[in-house]
Amino acid sequence: MHSADQRWDVVGVGASCVDLVCRLPFFPEARTARDKVRVSEQRRACGGQTATALATCASLGLRANYVGAIGDDEDGATVLAELAGRGIGTDDVRVVQCPTATAILLIDDAGERIVLWHRNPDLVLGPDAPMERIISQARLVHVDDVDEEASLWAARLAGERGIPVTCDIDHVTHRTPELLSLVSLPILAEHVPSALTGVADLDCALHALGRDRRQPVIVTLGRRGAIALNEGAIVSSPSFHVRAADTTGAGDVFRGAFIVACLGGRELHDALRFANAAAAVACTRVGAMAGVPALEEVGALLRI
């Protein structure tokens, strides 16, 4: 049962960071004439899997609360200010005496990117977080694979209260199956089903992964859109054709928009299409949170 003192449409437990976004004419190649590349443009911007998904939720009309760990440095202050400026709750953020997570994003002229990231192992919520109170205030809980202990804790508490849980799984560890067992609506990166099942073919891996699940399992496919296994059948949702400036954060925006669609009561096919449209708009801009679309922009693309 949901709590009577519910405050948030979505509570997100997971990663935030500060990105250094570097645009290049092409990616470097070691031991060739391309092993030195001049950066044509660079900027700093806020990102992170869960933080960007929540920024999308807030932009598209939901009340969102961020639960994660940041450092006690200038980057941490930047992340807090960015989230608060977007109307996202930050009272449950833990400030740790270490550097905030950072990433260097290399983007070529086609909008493709390479990510180099660093996260101090001390950037975890820890056992003192008031997780029961936090989760009881949510209509939906979103977790990622960065602070696995906190994500497992949050997903378990949400399940006990009948609160739906979505996820962003990109890296597979020995605890990933446990986390997925607690997630009601998994949203996975393309390589994850095969990594979990050992089945190379994506459709077959998805069938193996979702065999005993009642609710859909969703997989993001980048430029090819997304697919889902629903009631034993594969549902495909193609991407929207846009001129990509930067694909960074597109998957995070997809997840945020999918959460908005689910809480708005959309059917699966419509929810996937809505999320693909939001991700496509995000790809036309540089930066993760900087690419988060407004509801009107998503609607305009859906009408084309």
Secondary structure as GFF3:
##gff-version 3
##sequence-region A 1 304
A	DSSP	beta_strand	8	13	.	.	.	ID=ss1
A	DSSP	beta_strand	17	23	.	.	.	ID=ss2
A	DSSP	beta_strand	41	47	.	.	.	ID=ss3
A	DSSP	alpha_helix	49	59	.	.	.	ID=ss4
A	DSSP	beta_strand	64	67	.	.	.	ID=ss5
A	DSSP	beta_strand	69	71	.	.	.	ID=ss6
A	DSSP	alpha_helix	74	85	.	.	.	ID=ss7
A	DSSP	beta_strand	94	96	.	.	.	ID=ss8
A	DSSP	beta_strand	102	107	.	.	.	ID=ss9
A	DSSP	beta_strand	113	118	.	.	.	ID=ss10
A	DSSP	alpha_helix	131	136	.	.	.	ID=ss11
A	DSSP	beta_strand	138	144	.	.	.	ID=ss12
A	DSSP	alpha_helix	148	160	.	.	.	ID=ss13
A	DSSP	beta_strand	165	168	.	.	.	ID=ss14
A	DSSP	alpha_helix	176	181	.	.	.	ID=ss15
A	DSSP	beta_strand	187	188	.	.	.	ID=ss16
A	DSSP	alpha_helix	192	197	.	.	.	ID=ss17
A	DSSP	alpha_helix	202	209	.	.	.	ID=ss18
A	DSSP	beta_strand	217	220	.	.	.	ID=ss19
A	DSSP	three_ten_helix	222	224	.	.	.	ID=ss20
A	DSSP	beta_strand	226	230	.	.	.	ID=ss21
A	DSSP	beta_strand	233	237	.	.	.	ID=ss22
A	DSSP	alpha_helix	250	263	.	.	.	ID=ss23
A	DSSP	alpha_helix	268	283	.	.	.	ID=ss24
A	DSSP	three_ten_helix	289	291	.	.	.	ID=ss25
A	DSSP	alpha_helix	295	302	.	.	.	ID=ss26
###
